Amino acid sequence: MGYIQGEGRNQGTLFPVVLDDFVPADHVCRVIDAFVEKLVLSELGFERAQAAETGRPGYDPRDLLKLYLYGYLNQIRSSRRLEAECRRNVELMWLLGRLYPDHKSIAEFRRMHRDAVTAAGAELVRFARGCGLIRGEWIAIDGSKFRAVASIDSTRERLALQRYLDSIEKTDEEQQASIDPSGSQPPRGRIRGRHIRRVGSRATGQTFAQSPRRAQRKA
């Protein structure tokens, strides 16, 4: 028994293959296409929303927006990856009409229209809710929040940090108030075993008592 065989690469067909046959009726590409076609790009802030009368023709912002939204929904962010997908992905061939924009054009479009793409994303959410694709009651975020490699003690919020600085200043003030100014002054004078104490204009001497061990050594 043999294997399941595919079609020959050079085999001709009586009826040419149509790209629309490869995209199901409920595919997300059809949603993106219908959504972008109803947008007024000039109101969202897209440049060159109307084609210029002179100069070299450029890509329609609608096509590049469709490409960006498709990549966003399919977790394809790199402009080079999007360029490669345009040449091998049948869904993108249908969505863009077999256009193959280079990665430079894709990256430049994304750089020039940051705010406009954000506004288009908000419109996409409203469009999906209007069509009943989402209800908008719950939002799930796939991800986690970490405090990097810093410990809890070394990571402080704004208010906690302000309280910490206030406590340090308060501690410094209390320590400065408890320091005796006379304790930081050097002794008036010490000459070996005799302590000199000044009283008014006279100096009186007082000899320290010698220990018995020290007296035996001298004897």
N, C-alpha and C positions, 0 to 999 in steps of 0.2 A: 504494500500500500504506500502510495506516495504522500507528499506533503501538500498543504494548501498553497496554491500558487497565486501570485499577484499578477497584475497586468504588465505587459511589456512596456518598457520606457519609450520605445519607438512606435508603439501601436497607435494608429490613428482611430478616431471615432467619427461616427456618422454625424452626430450632433455635438458641437463644441461644448466643452465644460464651461459653465457659468459660475462665477464666484459666489453669487447669491445662493447657489445650491449648497455651499459648504457652511453657511451660517444659519443656525436654527432660527425659527421665528421668535423665540423667547430669549435670544442671546443678549448679553449685556452690551454688545457692540451696537445693537439696534437702539438700545436706550440712549447710549452716548450720542449716536448720530442724531436722533430725534431731539435730544436736549440741546445740543450745540446749535442746531439749525434754527431753533426758536429764540436764541439769545440775540440781544442787540449789543454787539461788541463795543460799539462806540460809547455807549452809556456805561459800560463796565470799565472803560479806560484802556482798551486795546488800541495800539497804534496800527496804522494802515488798515483800519477796518474797511475802508473803501480803496479800491485799487487806483493807483496813480495813472494818469493819462500818458505820461512819458516815462522813459527809463526802462531798465530791464525788469521783467515781471518777477515778483517774489512769491513766496508761498502764502497761501491764504491763512490768516490767523485762525480760522475755524478748523482747518486741517491739523495745524500744530496743536491746537487746544484739544482736539479729539485724541491725538497721539499722547499728549501729556496725561489726560484723564484715564486713558486705557492703561498707560504705564503705572499710574498711581493705584488703580484698582487691582492690578496684577503684580504689584510690588516690584516694578521695574523702574528704578530711579535714574540710572546712569544714561547719559545721552548717547554714549557709544553702544550700550545695550539696546536702546530704542532704535538706533540706526540699523543694527543687525537684525532686529525683529521685523523691521519693515521689509526686509528682503526674503525672509523665510517664514513669516507668520501669515497664514492665509487670512486670519481674522483682520489683521492690520491691512492686508492688501485690499480686503473688501471695504474697510473703514476709510482708508485714504485714497482709494481708487488707484492703487499701484503706484503711489508716489513714494520716493525714496529720499527723504531729506537727510542731509549729512548731520553729524553730531554737532558741528559748529552752529548750524542754524537752529538746532533744537536747544542747545545751551543758551544761545543769544536770546531766543524767544522767552525762555524761562527767566533770564536775568532782567530783561526789559519789562516784563509784565508780572512782577511778583504780586502787587496789590490786586491787579486785575484777575489773576488766576485764583487768588483767595476769594474774591467776590464771586467768581464763577463757581467755586466749590460750595459757597453758601447757597447759591441759586440751585445747584444740583440737589442739595438736601431738600429744599422746598419743592423742587420738581418731583422728587421721589415720594415725598409725603403726599403731594397732590394726586399722584397716580396710584397711591395705595401700596407702593413697594415697601415702605417703612412706616411705622406708626409714630416713631419719635418719642415713645414713652420711656424707654430705657436706653442708656448709652453704655457700651462695654468698651473698655480700653485694654488692649493686649499689651501689657508691659509692667514694669516694676519701678519703684522709686527707691533709690539708694542715696546715702550720704557719702558716696565715693569711699575712700579708704580712711576717712577721718573718724575718730571715735566720737561718742556722744559728748564727752567732756570737752573736747576741743572744738566742736561744732556748736555754735550758738546762734540763736535768732536775734533779730534786731533789739527787741525789748530785753531779752535775757542778757545780751551783751551790754546794754546800757546800765542795767542793774549791777552787773559785774564790775563795770568801770566805776560806778558810784561807790560800791563797797570798798574798792581799792583806795579811792581817794579818802573815804571816811577813815579807813584804817591808818593811812599815812598821817592824817591830821591828829588822830588819837596818840600815835607813837611820838609825834613831834611835841605834843603837849605834855607827855609823861617823861621826857628827857630832862634831867637836872643839868642846867647850864654849868654849874660849878664842877660837875663830874668830868667834864671834857677839858678842863684847864690843867696844865702840867703842874707838878708839885713845886712849891716855892724853892726848895733846895734840900739836897740830901748829900751828906759827906760821909761815906762809908757807914760807920756805926752810929753817927750823931745826926739827929733830926733838928734842923734849925727852924724855930718858930719866931716870927716877927710880931712884936706887940708894939704898936705905935712906932717910935723911932729907935727902940732898943731890940736887940736880938738876944734871946735866951736859949740855952742849949740843954738838951735832955738826952742822956745816953741810954741806949737800949740795954736791957739786962742780958747778959751773956748766959748761954746755956751751960750746964755743968760739963757736958762733953767738950765744948769749945774751951772751957777753962782748964780742963785736964790736959788738952793738947798743948796749950801754951806753957803749962807747968813742966 
